[in-house]
C-alpha cells in the first residue's frame, strides 16, 4: 500500500506541487500503476527472447562524407560571405585564449 508521504515524495522528485485533494487522486492512480506492474512481473517470459526493435526498421542515416563544391559554386559562396580571408570564411573566435 502506498502512503501519502510516499506520494508527496514522488511529487517532490517530479517537481510537482500537489494539494491535499490531488494527493489522494494521485495515490489511487499510482496504486493502480504499481498493481499493473505486479501483473506484468507474473507474466511467463522464460521462452521469449529479448527484443530490441519490433518495427523491423533499420538505420536510415547515411555516412558523413564531405563532397567538395565545384570551383564556380565555391567562388560564389565565398564572395557572398560577410567576411572572408583569402578563400576562406572569416568568423568570430569560438574559444578564448
N, C-alpha and C positions, 0 to 999 in steps of 0.2 A: 504494500500500500504506500502510496506517495503522500508525504506530509506537506503541509502548506509551506513550511520553511524550505523544503527542497524546491518547490515551485518558485518561491521567491529567489532562491539561489540561482536556479536556471535562468530566470528572467534577468537577474543581475549580470550573469555571464553573457547573455544575449544583448545586454544594454537596453532592456525594455523596462519601462516603469509600469507597474500594474496597480490598479485599485483593488480593494478587497473583493469586490464583486467579480473582477476579472480573474483574480487568483483562483476562485472556485471553478470558474469556467475552464481555465487552462489546466487546472488539476484534473478535471474529468477527461479533457482531451488527451493529456499526457498519459493518463492511466490507460486509455483506450489504445494509444500508440504502443505503449510498453506491453500491453496484453497481446497485441498483434505480433510483436517481436517474439514473445514466448511461443506463439503458434508456429512461427517460422523456424524457431530453433528445433521444434519437434519433427520437422519435415525430413523424410528419408532422402539423403543425398549421397549415400555411400557409393553408388554406382554411377554417379553423374560426374563427368569430367568438368574441371573448371573452364569457364568460357570468358574470353576477353572481349570478343566482338561478335554479336549475334546478327548484325546487319549484312555482313558479307562485303561491306565497303572496304576499299583499300586506300592507302595513302595517295592523295591526289597532288601532292606537292611535286614541283619539278626541281631538278637540281639547280643550284645557284651558279649560273655561268655568266661571265661578262661577255658582252658582244660589243666589240668596238664599233663606234659610229663611222659612217662614211666620212671622208675628208670634208666634203661640202657641208654636210649637216653639222659636223663638229665645229666648223668655222662659224656657221650661223649662230650656233648656241653660245659660243664664246663671245661673239660680237654683241649678243643680246644681254650678256651679264652686266649687272650694275658696276661691278669692279672686277678687273682682271689683271693678271700679271703674266706677261708673255702669252702662252696659250693655255693658261690655267685660270680657273675661277679663284678670286680672292675673297676670303671670308674672315670674319672676326675670329680671334683665337678662342678655342674651346676650353683649353686648360690655361691656368695662370702659372707663372713661374714662382 
